[in-house]
Amino acid sequence: MSATKTSQQLHRVLVVDDDPDIVELLQYNLEKEGYDVRTAPDGRKALDTARSFVPELVLLDIMMPQLDGIETGRQLRNLPDLRQTFILYLTARSEEYSEVAAFEIGADDYITKPIKPRALMSRINALFRREAQKADPGEKIEIGGLVINRLNYTVTTGDKTVVLPKKEFELLFFLALSPNKVFGREELLQKIWGVDIYVLERTVDVHIRKLREKIGETYIKTLKGVGYMFNDEG
């Protein structure tokens, strides 16, 4: 099934890889699914293209000239217009530390090569479907001294406002919807990353740590051996 029906609905995808054969394969399959595609052969050109194209999804290799994929992803996340862009890594690097590094900078998925085009298109379509099915983006939660605003992915406490990356925000928002309820890592992975995306359970721990660094240690409690919960008393 095509991802879109009209030119106005095209999702913008940036493909970044230094292997022209892989770029051609991805571009062909994405355009066949109805996506608007741009390409870049390295991280620096990807950043230049992203600033003008403002992709909704970036498919990113890790081992590239000029700028590696992890640093490229980190810089993409720092661009105001791309804070909520999906970042999906496609790489030959299968080591756990590479995967953890990718999720630490806010990746939404991590897939090791060789690429299976049909399976990849299915995962990409699923990302956009889940995004379309989410609650009203203007929804706001005020709890425990925090204002969690889904309109602009910000968290405000006192006079301090922080803009969070997509997955960190979604994790905090989900926990805050059910204060004082404990969620296991596996359930959080399914709710935030989806059942069709495989990520390490450690990914949840990484995102919780980053949230605590930004909003304080007291809002998210750990129950050892069980999971995490939002503490509405702050």
Summary of the structure (lengths in Angstrom):
residues: 234
radius of gyration: 17.9
end to end distance: 45.8
largest distance: 54.2
contacts: 720
relative contact order: 0.11
helix: 42%
strand: 21%
